[in-house]
């Protein structure tokens, strides 16, 4: 299951926000990936997610999840990515 998300948090993006995103991703059992440009990132890993610090406002990424709670994971995590601006 995949969902395209338009980033709105890039101006306010900081490591604390990304740590919060990883913590939220880890609440789900599904395997969750972010695809930014040609790079695929494990949404549950702290090191990979730091690549989002280079994201620009309006950039689109693909959020994908596989597993029993994939639909819930995509809905919740896409909301965070699309609504984290102050």
TAQUI-V553343 format. One record per backbone hydrogen bond with DSSP energy under -0.5 kcal/mol. CO is the residue of the C=O (numbers start at 1). NH is the residue of the N-H. Records with the same first field share a line. If there is no record, write none. Layout:
BEGIN
CO=NH ; NH
END
This chain:
BEGIN
1=65
3=63
5=7 ; 61
7=58
9=12 ; 13
10=13
14=17 ; 18
15=19
16=20
17=21
18=22
19=23
20=24
21=25
22=26
24=27
25=28
30=32
31=66
32=43
33=64
34=36 ; 41
35=37 ; 62
36=39
39=36
41=34 ; 43
42=45
45=49
46=50
47=50
48=51
49=52
50=53
51=54
52=55
56=59
59=7
61=5 ; 63
62=35 ; 64
63=3
64=33
66=31
67=70
69=73
70=74
71=75
72=76
73=77
74=78
75=79
76=80
77=81
78=82
79=83
80=83 ; 84
81=8 ; 9
END
